[in-house]
Amino acid sequence: MTNVTRARRQARLSRALGLALTPKSVKYFEKRPYPPGEHGRARRRTESDYAVRLREKQRLRAQYALREKQLHRAYLEARKESGLTGESLVELLEMRLDSLVLRAGFARTMLQARQTVTHRHVLVDGKIVDRPSFRVKPGQTIQIKPKSQAMEPFQVAAAGAHRDVLPATPSYLRVNLEELKAELVSRPKRADVPVTCEVSLVVEYYAR
């Protein structure tokens, strides 16, 4: 899949879900902020409860670029935790290694963050981890491998070039961009996670 094709798919999905999923899709979404298709401009008919819940689930899934099985597995894990299942779900997703690589500003999109991990550019507490789903624990440090830091994409990241398109660094991360290093200082709290989603509706979708 070419970059242009991927960008168009992301723009189309952004319009369908009602939020810009990548920096490149922002301009397309702002230009056409209605669903794709010939009836996209028409006022949406009253949606069923199921349709509303499904869309919220799809929004959460798209923002973390997950497959359905991955999101459902995370939901089942969140259900076992104390507290609100929806909040736990987002918090667990946010502790994924690829999520934290993105939040730290080491990548520009979630897909780039995932590729950074799978290509073995990321260390966790000094050891290479190539699983995007790896659960980072509070107190652990993530860093771009020293040998990889000289590569152009990481030099761009170290210069802060992604900060203009990413949300502010969340309070649960301590980041040193120049060293391409970050520490998860505490478990993320739903209120601090820069994700657009009514998590209670996601829980209702899976609990149906």
GUTORLO-561792 format. One line per 5 residues: number of its first residue (from 1); for each residue x, y, z of C-alpha. Coordinates in pm, 1 decimal. Example, Ala and Ser with C-alpha at 12.3 -4.5 7.8 and 13.67 -1.06 7.14 Angstrom:
BEGIN
1> 1230.0/-450.0/780.0; 1367.0/-106.0/714.0
***
This chain:
BEGIN
1> 0.0/0.0/0.0; 142.9/337.4/-101.2; 161.8/632.5/137.2; -96.1/818.5/-72.3; -340.2/527.0/-58.8
6> -287.5/488.1/314.8; -345.7/861.5/369.0; -669.6/849.3/170.6; -793.0/550.8/368.7; -714.7/727.7/694.8
11> -892.0/1041.9/573.4; -1199.9/840.7/474.1; -1203.6/661.8/809.1; -1160.0/995.5/989.2; -1469.2/1132.5/816.0
16> -1668.2/818.4/893.6; -1578.8/832.2/1264.1; -1598.5/1207.6/1306.6; -1241.2/1273.9/1418.5; -901.8/1325.2/1252.9
21> -689.9/1014.4/1308.4; -356.6/1137.6/1169.7; -192.4/1475.3/1102.4; -233.0/1424.6/725.8; -602.6/1350.3/759.7
26> -669.9/1677.5/943.2; -691.5/1891.4/628.1; -914.9/1638.4/452.0; -1138.9/1609.4/757.1; -1168.1/1988.2/792.7
31> -1248.7/2021.6/421.7; -1516.4/1751.6/432.3; -1628.6/1707.1/794.2; -1913.8/1474.1/701.4; -1926.0/1099.7/635.4
36> -1806.7/974.2/294.1; -2050.6/864.7/26.0; -2317.5/1038.9/-179.2; -2542.4/1082.9/125.1; -2265.2/1207.9/351.8
41> -2394.5/1565.6/355.6; -2747.5/1460.4/442.0; -2850.4/1478.0/803.6; -2792.2/1147.3/970.8; -3107.4/954.0/1052.6
46> -3178.2/877.5/1415.1; -2932.6/605.4/1502.2; -3002.7/296.2/1704.1; -2833.2/247.4/2038.3; -2629.8/-30.4/1880.1
51> -2504.4/197.4/1600.1; -2396.2/463.6/1850.1; -2209.7/209.9/2064.2; -2050.0/52.4/1758.5; -1919.9/387.0/1637.6
56> -1763.1/465.9/1975.8; -1595.1/126.1/1979.2; -1465.0/186.5/1627.9; -1335.7/529.5/1728.8; -1137.1/384.3/2016.1
61> -1005.9/101.3/1801.9; -899.3/340.1/1524.2; -715.5/577.3/1757.1; -499.1/290.0/1881.8; -488.4/126.3/1534.4
66> -588.6/-210.3/1679.5; -749.3/-518.3/1533.3; -1087.2/-614.8/1677.9; -943.5/-915.0/1862.2; -680.2/-696.0/2026.3
71> -934.8/-445.8/2154.3; -1171.5/-716.0/2275.8; -886.2/-888.2/2458.8; -800.8/-560.4/2630.8; -1167.5/-517.5/2728.2
76> -1175.3/-862.6/2889.4; -863.7/-776.1/3086.6; -1005.4/-438.2/3193.9; -1323.5/-608.0/3313.8; -1119.6/-800.6/3571.3
81> -980.6/-483.3/3727.4; -1139.1/-287.7/4008.7; -1298.1/42.8/3918.2; -1476.1/144.7/3599.3; -1413.5/-96.7/3314.3
86> -1412.0/173.0/3045.3; -1151.2/380.8/3223.3; -937.3/74.2/3290.7; -961.1/-19.1/2923.1; -814.9/311.3/2805.8
91> -550.3/306.9/3077.3; -434.8/-41.6/2976.1; -424.0/55.8/2609.1; -222.3/363.5/2697.2; 44.3/155.2/2869.4
96> 117.4/-29.8/2545.3; 469.5/39.0/2425.0; 357.4/174.8/2088.5; 117.1/416.9/2259.5; 391.0/557.3/2480.9
101> 636.3/589.8/2190.4; 375.7/810.6/2022.9; 289.4/1013.7/2334.2; 660.0/1076.3/2396.9; 692.5/1234.3/2052.7
106> 928.1/970.9/1912.3; 685.0/910.0/1622.9; 422.6/1114.7/1441.3; 140.5/859.5/1420.7; 39.9/540.1/1597.1
111> 134.3/335.0/1291.6; 480.1/494.7/1284.1; 517.7/423.5/1656.1; 425.7/59.8/1598.7; 676.2/30.8/1314.3
116> 944.1/187.0/1534.5; 888.6/-87.2/1790.6; 866.7/-381.1/1548.4; 1185.0/-270.2/1371.9; 1367.4/-307.5/1703.7
121> 1452.7/57.9/1758.9; 1312.5/75.8/2113.3; 1465.5/-20.7/2446.5; 1272.0/-76.3/2767.4; 1500.3/-52.2/3068.7
126> 1794.7/-100.6/2835.0; 1664.7/-410.7/2656.8; 1521.6/-429.5/2304.8; 1146.6/-489.9/2297.4; 985.3/-545.9/1956.7
131> 626.5/-614.0/2069.2; 401.3/-307.7/2030.3; 157.7/-458.5/2282.7; 424.7/-484.6/2553.7; 281.3/-341.9/2876.7
136> 511.5/-78.8/3022.9; 502.0/-51.6/3400.1; 531.4/269.2/3602.7; 897.9/336.1/3673.5; 1018.5/177.4/3350.0
141> 1212.9/377.3/3092.6; 1173.3/365.1/2715.7; 1438.0/494.7/2479.8; 1526.8/489.2/2112.7; 1827.7/258.9/2073.8
146> 2153.0/463.3/2065.8; 2255.5/314.1/1729.4; 1918.2/417.5/1583.8; 1922.9/773.6/1713.6; 2143.1/890.4/1425.0
151> 1874.2/791.4/1173.8; 1691.7/1084.2/1014.8; 1340.2/1004.4/1149.0; 1470.1/1003.5/1505.8; 1682.0/1313.8/1454.3
156> 1362.3/1485.3/1338.8; 1180.7/1358.4/1648.2; 1461.3/1469.9/1879.8; 1433.8/1821.0/1735.6; 1069.7/1830.0/1847.9
161> 926.2/1828.5/1496.3; 625.5/1616.3/1596.7; 517.0/1834.1/1885.5; 318.8/2061.6/1654.8; 77.9/1781.5/1563.5
166> 69.9/1581.2/1885.9; -118.5/1660.7/2207.3; 83.0/1801.6/2497.4; 293.8/1543.1/2676.5; 64.5/1380.2/2936.4
171> 148.5/1406.2/3304.3; 219.1/1033.8/3339.2; 522.9/1062.0/3109.1; 854.8/1230.9/3175.6; 1024.7/1293.8/2841.8
176> 1374.9/1398.9/2739.4; 1339.7/1451.8/2365.3; 1704.8/1534.0/2305.2; 1801.6/1193.3/2442.2; 1490.2/1028.3/2292.6
181> 1416.2/889.5/2634.6; 1098.7/878.0/2844.3; 983.8/733.4/3174.3; 634.9/618.7/3263.7; 613.0/784.8/3603.6
186> 264.5/663.2/3695.0; -26.5/464.8/3561.3; -219.4/675.8/3309.7; -554.5/810.2/3427.5; -838.9/822.7/3178.2
191> -886.1/1196.0/3228.0; -525.8/1259.5/3117.8; -525.5/1031.7/2812.7; -563.9/1230.3/2485.0; -820.0/996.5/2331.7
196> -1166.4/1097.4/2208.7; -1417.5/833.6/2312.8; -1720.2/773.4/2534.2; -1572.0/466.6/2698.2; -1895.3/374.5/2876.0
201> -2054.1/313.1/2535.0; -1765.3/84.5/2438.8; -1829.4/-118.6/2752.6; -2199.7/-133.1/2670.1; -2115.3/-254.3/2320.2
206> -1906.6/-546.1/2447.6; -2140.5/-624.8/2735.2; -2447.7/-660.9/2513.8
***
